[in-house]
Amino acid sequence: MKLGVLSVDPNDGTSYYRSWGPLSQLPEIQLKELTIQSSWKDVMQVDGVFMQRPFGADAVQFAHKVKKQCKFLWCDWDDNVFEVPQLNPGADYFKAHAPSVIDLSLMADAVSLSTNTLTEVFSAAIKRRDHIHLIPNAVDYTWYDKLKPLPRPDTQYKMSILWRGSASQSDEIRYFAPQIEYLILKHPEVLWIFQGYKPYFLLQNLPENAFRYIPWSDIPECFVRQYQVQPDIMAITLSDTRFNRCRSHGAWLEGTMAGAVCVAPAWEEWDHKSIMNYETPNQFVDRIEALISMSAEQRKELHTCAINEIKSEYTWDVTNKQRMRVLEQLGQTPSQVAVQLLPR
């Protein structure tokens, strides 16, 4: 089978988790990269098209181009574009394009989503569920397995805590800023590391040696830098909104594979035995301090539990079996187009 692949940004993290990353490992599937400008002749060369995070009038127009050639259409999303908080920098943009996501969901022969809560949101929005598939985010465990750590240089710090996120999550870390500042000042033996977004409003009043900043880079490099840090704790700061409850557990996957035990909200997506869950910002402090006070052996036990769960459920080998089942169904069901005849 030849599959056309159209991603909003083929090089970003969501493409790694849900598009070019896992799709590149599918057996006996040949991929052809498409863009929103691809013509009919490009579509003609494939059996069907996978559109990752499509939205907007251009995407709808391209989807029509696919359907008119009787090719199957598979759309994938990983965000609740219908309920983006106003503080999010992309709120107005996604609000304006939400109707196009509904159109695309109804046009698609298959829709895949990253979380159960997101599945509920989409089902309610389009009033249909029969073509929706829940495919969670996962990692390429074989790649991580090839990383070999060298001895760590001695430092003044007993342990480290990693937070990672982009500017779109500035409101989330701002919500937890008083608690993080409290933890940094109370535990000078713990190094905080911020990857991606640098929260100046939090760090400007703190000693420079209390934290470290790692800028974004391409996805494999980001993962290598996380692995180089070998954090003891991964801090996942999310306020309780419907949008956040639809988020996937990518930070848990990354933190665990880098060596950390994760602290995350007490929601369905983060309901894992290996995660220290919190319900309020103050409980977030309690969970962080509980991990700080644990022995290395206790933290290792939690981390091993997380690794075992990821290996059994959240690797590309596992989730690609779901993708292959979707493709098999799509290949067996011819895509048809209703053509309205003109009056004589």
Secondary structure, DSSP 4 states (H G I P E B T S, - for coil): -EEEEEESSTTSHHHHHHSHHHHTT-TT-EEEE--TT--HHHHHTSSEEEEES--SHHHHHHHHHHHHTT-EEEEEE-S-TTS--TTSTTHHHHHHHHHHHHHHHHH-SEEEES-HHHHHHHHHHHT--TTEEE----B-HHHHTT--PPPPPP-S-SEEEEEEE-GGGHHHHHHTHHHHHHHHHH-TTEEEEEEE---HHHHTTS-GGGEEEE----HHHHHHHHHHH--SEEE----S-HHHHT--SHHHHHHHHHTPEEEEESSGGG--TTSEEESSHHHHHHHHHHHHHS-HHHHHHHHHHHHHHHHHHSBHHHHHHHHHHHHHHHHHS------PPPP-
